Structures are given as C-alpha cells and as structure tokens.
Amino acid sequence: VGAGPFPTELTDATGDALRAKGHEYGTTTGRPRRCGWFDAVVVRYSHMINDFTYLNLTKLDVLDDLDEIKLGVAYKYNGHNLESFPASLEVLENIEVVYETMPGWKSDTSTARTFADLPSNAQAYVRRIEQLVGSPVRYVGVGVGRESMVEKA
C-alpha cells in the first residue's frame, strides 16, 4: 500500500515473512503493506526537522526469528556518500543504502515487560537505533496488546 521511494524496502522472502508475522495488510482492502529494514537516515532527518523527545519502536517481536537484522545507516548516490537526506525525489529513487548488520536474538520477546527482559542482542539493536538517530527510545512494542509495550527508562 502506498507509492514513492522506500529505500530499505524488502521485496523478497524476508519482506514477505516480516509482512506475514506483523500482519501488515490493509484493514479495508487486505492489500499487502510495504515492509523494510529500519531506515536510520530518514528517521534521523525526521528528528532533525521535528525535534521529537523520544522514539516509540514498535513490532520488535516481528524480528524475533531472524539470524541477522539490517539497519539502513547511510545513503550513496552515484558512488558518493550523501551527507544528508536528499531533497530530490529523483536522487532518493536512485540511492544505494549502506547497511549495518546486527545479530538477531532468535528468541521470543513477546513476554518481555521490562527492557532488561529483552535478549541482549535486542537491547543492543535498540541502543544502536538510539545512537544512529540521536534520540532515546522510550517504548518498545513486543506484541499487539497494551501490556506488550516495554518502557525503556
């Protein structure tokens, strides 16, 4: 669902698996939603523009079964690193994403109720997002219910 550039979009079996596990289908139409890796470049830019206080990181549990998890950490255009988020849609449509790969945690996070309950690799993933974006994560979603929201102090 939706159109336009989505640099970290997954159009492969990994994307299909994440979509299925996260129930990422349009409520009315049932159309599959676009899924991809966390794009730290666009979130860092959004933080620069909006100066939000905290991030709310949802659907961490969707990543539970993965051996490795990628983070989009930079963009390249025509072989050159971009210093900031591109202003041009033409550039954004043609960028190459630079990924950082982190180890997965291969365990169920859905029962975590505190940040300390999360596997160490999941905690490292959240902390790395904080570093890349420059904003603290306040809440981490590990399931569909309200009780599945872990507050990171």
C-alpha positions in Angstrom: 0.0 0.0 0.0 1.4 3.4 -0.9 3.8 4.6 -3.5 7.1 6.5 -3.8 10.6 5.8 -2.8 11.2 3.4 0.1 15.0 2.9 0.1 15.1 0.0 2.6 12.0 -1.9 1.2 12.3 -5.6 1.2 10.7 -7.1 -1.9 12.0 -10.7 -1.2 11.1 -13.6 1.0 12.3 -11.8 4.1 9.9 -8.9 3.4 7.1 -11.4 2.9 7.9 -13.2 6.2 8.0 -9.9 8.1 4.7 -8.8 6.5 3.0 -12.1 7.4 4.4 -12.1 11.0 3.5 -8.5 11.6 0.1 -8.8 9.9 0.9 -5.9 7.6 -2.1 -5.9 5.3 -4.6 -3.1 4.7 -7.6 -3.2 7.0 -10.1 -2.4 4.4 -8.5 -3.8 1.2 -6.3 -6.5 2.5 -3.6 -5.4 0.3 0.0 -6.1 1.5 1.8 -3.2 3.0 5.3 -2.4 2.1 7.9 -3.5 4.7 11.6 -2.9 5.1 14.6 -2.5 7.4 14.8 0.4 9.8 16.0 3.4 7.9 18.1 5.5 10.3 18.8 8.1 7.7 15.1 9.1 7.3 14.4 8.9 11.0 17.5 11.0 11.9 16.3 13.5 9.3 12.8 13.5 10.8 14.3 14.0 14.3 16.3 17.0 13.0 13.2 18.6 11.5 10.7 17.7 14.3 12.9 17.5 17.4 10.9 14.8 19.0 11.7 13.8 22.5 11.5 10.0 22.2 11.1 7.3 19.7 8.4 4.6 20.1 9.9 1.5 18.4 7.1 -1.0 17.5 6.9 -4.6 16.4 10.3 -5.7 17.8 8.8 -9.2 18.1 8.4 -9.4 14.3 12.2 -9.7 14.2 12.5 -12.5 16.8 13.2 -15.3 14.3 15.8 -13.6 12.2 19.5 -14.6 12.2 20.6 -11.1 11.2 18.9 -7.7 11.2 19.9 -4.9 9.0 19.8 -1.2 9.7 20.0 1.4 6.9 22.7 3.7 8.2 23.7 5.9 5.2 22.9 6.6 1.5 25.1 6.7 -1.5 24.3 8.3 -4.8 26.4 7.7 -7.9 29.0 6.1 -5.7 29.3 9.0 -3.3 28.2 9.2 0.3 25.4 11.7 0.9 25.9 14.0 3.8 22.2 14.4 4.5 18.8 13.2 3.4 18.3 14.0 -0.3 15.9 16.9 -1.2 15.3 15.4 -4.7 12.9 12.5 -5.3 14.9 11.6 -8.3 18.0 11.2 -6.1 16.0 9.3 -3.4 14.7 6.9 -6.0 18.2 6.1 -7.1 20.2 5.9 -3.9 22.1 2.9 -2.6 21.5 2.1 1.0 24.5 1.3 3.2 23.5 -1.3 5.7 24.9 -2.3 9.1 24.1 -5.9 10.0 23.4 -6.9 13.6 23.0 -10.3 15.0 19.4 -11.5 15.7 18.3 -12.7 19.1 16.4 -15.9 17.9 14.1 -15.9 20.9 10.6 -14.8 21.9 10.4 -11.2 23.1 6.6 -11.1 23.4 6.6 -11.8 27.1 9.1 -9.1 28.0 7.7 -6.5 30.3 10.9 -4.6 31.1 13.9 -3.6 28.9 16.1 -5.9 31.0 13.7 -8.8 30.0 14.7 -8.4 26.3 17.5 -10.6 24.9 20.9 -8.8 25.0 21.0 -8.6 21.1 17.6 -7.0 21.1 18.8 -4.5 23.7 21.9 -3.8 21.5 19.6 -3.3 18.5 17.5 -0.7 20.3 20.6 1.1 21.7 22.1 1.2 18.2 19.0 2.8 16.8 19.3 5.5 19.6 22.9 6.2 18.6 22.1 6.4 14.9 19.0 8.6 15.3 20.3 10.8 18.1 17.1 10.3 20.2 16.3 7.9 23.0 13.8 5.1 22.6 11.2 5.4 25.3 8.8 2.5 24.4 9.4 -0.8 22.7 6.5 -2.8 21.3 6.8 -6.6 21.6 3.2 -7.6 20.7 -0.3 -6.5 19.9 -1.7 -5.7 23.3 -1.2 -2.7 25.5 0.6 -4.8 28.0 3.1 -5.6 25.3 4.7 -2.1 25.4 8.0 -2.2 27.3 9.1 1.2 28.8 12.8 1.8 28.5 13.8 4.0 31.4 
